[in-house]
Amino acid sequence: MQIGLVGLGRMGMNMARRLLREGHQVVAYNRTPTKTEEVMQEGATGAFSLGELTGKLTPPRVIWLMLPAGQTVDDHLNELADLLTPGDILIDGGNSHYKDDRRRFESLAARDLHYVDAGVSGGIWGLTVGYCLMLGAEPEIFRHLEPLFIALAPPNGYLHCGPTGAGHFVKMVHNGIEYGMMQAYGEGFALLDASPYGKGLDYSQVARLWNQGSVIRSWLLELLETAFAVDPGLEKLQGYVDDSGEGRWTVQEAVDFGVATPAIALALFQRFQSRDANSFANRVLAALRREFGGHPTRNAEPTKP
């Protein structure tokens, strides 16, 4: 099957490679030409503008975007819409908000273009393991694109989640769960490390142990095993944790739907806290303890009455 791929970042490049290995024809475009030239060496057809990309695809065209969520996606969709013909299909495989999907679907449908939202999980390991795909699409469009999903996903690794927006909504919830799981692992190993028993433990071996039949086994623990093997005390890292935005959306949707998600919300707020080593909120707490109880503080003297 022929497909245009826009965006050759960490995931887009490996998706192009996996599709090529499965026998699909890939026409690739990236804003930075060196990425396009790189994938051309592996069998892809290169394009150095969106106009060239669409010109090298046979209608009905299929174009998959792997771009940062937000205005960048809209800008590319708007430019592509002027270059496409009725019946062509656009797929957004980034971490877009599902409400943006509905808006884009309606706008493109008015021009007789199809739009699919694809929640993609797998990270840098997707090339070898495959990508978990959560898809929102019209049923007939989903069936038309299924050979691509089969090539990209591991066995049983893709699902038609419903109409447009459903794929990214399911992916959003997936990422919220991921936040909670990561936070639980972090707190558990922190407790081990603070205890007298943690001092003699090889945390890489603990992570490996917990993946042998334990109820908390997971791929995240496999990754943690590797991280501890390379840096047993994680001393080469700073505890600064960024967020892609999907955790925020998950918590906001939970508020809107009136669903309690305390673990996911706490995990999100913990990420915010990780970015401020000397947060104002913690200074307020220290000041209050000093004022009402005379408790000692660091780098400050008690105020005089």
PyMOL commands that set and color helices and strands:
alter all, ss='L'
color gray80, all
select helices_A, chain A and resi 10-21+33-40+50-55+71-81+98-109+123-129+139-152+166-194+198-200+203-210+219-230+246-257+262-274+280-293
alter helices_A, ss='H'
color red, helices_A
select strands_A, chain A and resi 2-6+25-29+45-47+62-65+89-92+114-121+132-136+158-162
alter strands_A, ss='S'
color yellow, strands_A
deselect
rebuild
show_as cartoon
